[in-house]
Amino acid sequence: MIERELKLLLNANALKHVQVSYAVMSNGYMIVADGNPLETTKREIREFKTLDTAAKFLFRIGIANFAVKLNTSG
């Protein structure tokens, strides 16, 4: 899902769960909305260097309630 699709779901009140997860392979964070990772327009997973940058992105588009998953083992 790209940012535009995420905003459309948000505007339609169709988002159920947003989570920021630690991405082991990139040593950064990724956003998962309703089980789908946020992607770039090239359909690559969008990565954030810090938890703060991921949170700022979510706040900017209007999402203030999200979960954070740091455990990578399940």
N, C-alpha and C positions, 0 to 999 in steps of 0.2 A: 504494500500500500504506500502510495506517495503522499506527500504533504497535502496536496489538493484533495485527495480522497479522504484523508483524515479530517480535514476541515468540513467537508460535505457531511460526513457522518456526525460530526460534532454539532453542526447547525441543524441537523435533522433529529437531534437527541437520540441517535441510534447507537452511540458508543456505550458499551457495557463495562469494559474493564481496560484500563491503561496501566502499563507496567514499565518501569525502567529496569533493565536487567544488565548485570555485568557480563560483558562479552570477553571471554577468556582469550580467544585467539587474537583480539586486537588490543587487549589491555585497556579497554574503554567501556562505554555503555551504549546500549541500544534501546529503542523504544518499541514496545510491543503493544498493539491495540487490538483487542478482541482476538488474540492469538496470531496476528499478522505483524511481522516486523515492519517498521518504517523504512522505506527505501528511497534512494535517490531517483532522479528521473531516468537514470540508466539501469534501474532495477537492481542496484547493488544495495546491500544493507547500509543504512545511514548510521555512522558511528559518531559518538560524542566522546571527547577526551576525558571529561569529568562529569560527575553526577550533577554538578551545578549547571553546566552548559545544557545538559538534557532537560533539567528542571526549568531553566530560563526559556528554552524553546517551547516547552509545554505551556508555561504561563503566558508566553507571547501569543499563542494561538487560542488561548482561552481555557486551558485545562489546568485546574488547580488541585484536583483530587486524583492521585495516582499512587500505585504501590511501587515499592523498590525491592528488587530481589537481588541480593548479593551472593547468596549461596548458589554455587554452580553444580552441586551434586544431586540435583533433583528437584 
